[in-house]
Amino acid sequence: MSELVQLERRHEDFPKRNARVIAVSVEGPDDARMSQADFPHLTVLSDERRGLSEAAGLIHPHAAPDGGDADVPTTILVDRRGTVRWLYRSPSVIARLAPDEVLWAVDENIR
């Protein structure tokens, strides 16, 4: 959640670059709605059935605090045509990019 807090705080920097933040999580729709309420300037999507997460190879088995599966923190920059321009996959379930790193990636790869 700390990553979402930081991104929410920097939400004004993304539209200036014609970019938006979409957070995808394996949480259920109810939890995603609560997260959306907490982070109104981001778009929060539920991937409860793991279609996107599994297709992208983002599931880290048994990495959640309760021993369940978790998404590997991953940042994917996609241009308007749907082409992936940059991808960062964290080496650790707890490591996240800082907003400045995400904004740098947008500036270097999307413009």
C-alpha positions as CSV (number, residue, x, y, z in Angstrom):
1,M,0.0,0.0,0.0
2,S,2.9,2.4,0.6
3,E,3.5,2.5,-3.2
4,L,-0.1,3.5,-3.8
5,V,0.2,6.2,-1.1
6,Q,3.2,7.6,-2.8
7,L,1.7,7.5,-6.2
8,E,-1.5,9.1,-5.0
9,R,0.6,12.0,-3.5
10,R,2.2,12.5,-6.9
11,H,-1.0,12.1,-8.9
12,E,-0.7,15.6,-10.5
13,D,2.6,14.6,-12.2
14,F,1.0,11.9,-14.3
15,P,-1.6,13.8,-16.3
16,K,1.1,16.4,-17.2
17,R,2.8,13.5,-19.0
18,N,-0.5,12.2,-20.5
19,A,-0.1,9.2,-18.3
20,R,-2.3,7.5,-15.7
21,V,-1.7,5.0,-13.0
22,I,-3.7,1.7,-13.0
23,A,-3.1,-0.6,-10.1
24,V,-4.0,-4.2,-10.6
25,S,-4.2,-6.6,-7.6
26,V,-5.4,-10.2,-7.0
27,E,-7.7,-8.8,-4.3
28,G,-11.4,-9.3,-4.7
29,P,-13.7,-6.6,-6.1
30,D,-14.8,-5.4,-2.6
31,D,-11.2,-4.8,-1.5
32,A,-10.5,-3.1,-4.8
33,R,-13.4,-0.8,-4.3
34,M,-12.1,0.1,-0.8
35,S,-8.6,0.7,-2.3
36,Q,-10.1,2.9,-5.0
37,A,-11.8,5.0,-2.3
38,D,-8.5,5.4,-0.5
39,F,-6.7,6.4,-3.8
40,P,-9.2,8.4,-5.8
41,H,-6.7,9.7,-8.4
42,L,-5.5,6.2,-9.3
43,T,-7.5,3.4,-11.1
44,V,-7.7,0.2,-9.0
45,L,-8.7,-3.0,-10.7
46,S,-9.4,-6.4,-9.2
47,D,-7.7,-9.4,-10.9
48,E,-9.3,-11.9,-8.5
49,R,-9.4,-14.6,-11.1
50,R,-5.7,-13.9,-11.9
51,G,-6.2,-13.8,-15.6
52,L,-3.9,-10.8,-16.2
53,S,-1.5,-11.8,-13.4
54,E,-1.0,-15.3,-14.6
55,A,-0.8,-14.3,-18.3
56,A,2.0,-11.9,-17.4
57,G,3.7,-14.3,-15.0
58,L,3.3,-12.1,-12.0
59,I,2.2,-14.6,-9.3
60,H,4.7,-15.3,-6.6
61,P,3.6,-18.5,-4.8
62,H,3.3,-18.4,-1.0
63,A,4.8,-14.9,-0.8
64,A,1.8,-13.3,1.0
65,P,2.0,-12.8,4.8
66,D,-0.7,-15.5,5.2
67,G,1.3,-17.9,3.1
68,G,-1.0,-17.4,0.0
69,D,0.1,-16.3,-3.4
70,A,0.9,-12.6,-4.1
71,D,1.5,-10.5,-7.2
72,V,5.2,-9.7,-7.9
73,P,5.4,-5.9,-7.8
74,T,5.6,-5.0,-11.5
75,T,5.4,-1.7,-13.4
76,I,4.4,-1.9,-17.0
77,L,4.3,1.2,-19.3
78,V,2.0,0.8,-22.2
79,D,1.6,3.4,-24.9
80,R,-1.8,4.5,-26.4
81,R,-1.6,1.7,-29.0
82,G,-1.2,-1.0,-26.4
83,T,2.5,-1.5,-27.0
84,V,4.6,-2.3,-23.9
85,R,7.4,0.3,-23.8
86,W,9.0,-0.5,-20.5
87,L,8.7,-3.1,-17.8
88,Y,10.1,-3.4,-14.3
89,R,9.7,-6.5,-12.3
90,S,10.8,-6.3,-8.7
91,P,13.3,-8.8,-7.5
92,S,11.4,-8.9,-4.2
93,V,7.8,-9.0,-3.2
94,I,8.4,-6.0,-0.8
95,A,10.4,-3.8,-3.1
96,R,8.6,-1.1,-5.0
97,L,9.6,1.7,-7.4
98,A,9.4,5.3,-6.1
99,P,7.2,7.7,-8.0
100,D,10.3,9.6,-9.3
101,E,11.5,6.3,-10.8
102,V,8.1,5.7,-12.5
103,L,8.0,9.3,-13.8
104,W,11.6,8.9,-15.2
105,A,10.5,5.8,-17.0
106,V,7.5,7.6,-18.5
107,D,9.7,10.5,-19.6
108,E,12.3,8.1,-21.2
109,N,10.0,5.6,-22.8
110,I,6.6,7.0,-23.6
111,R,7.1,10.5,-24.9
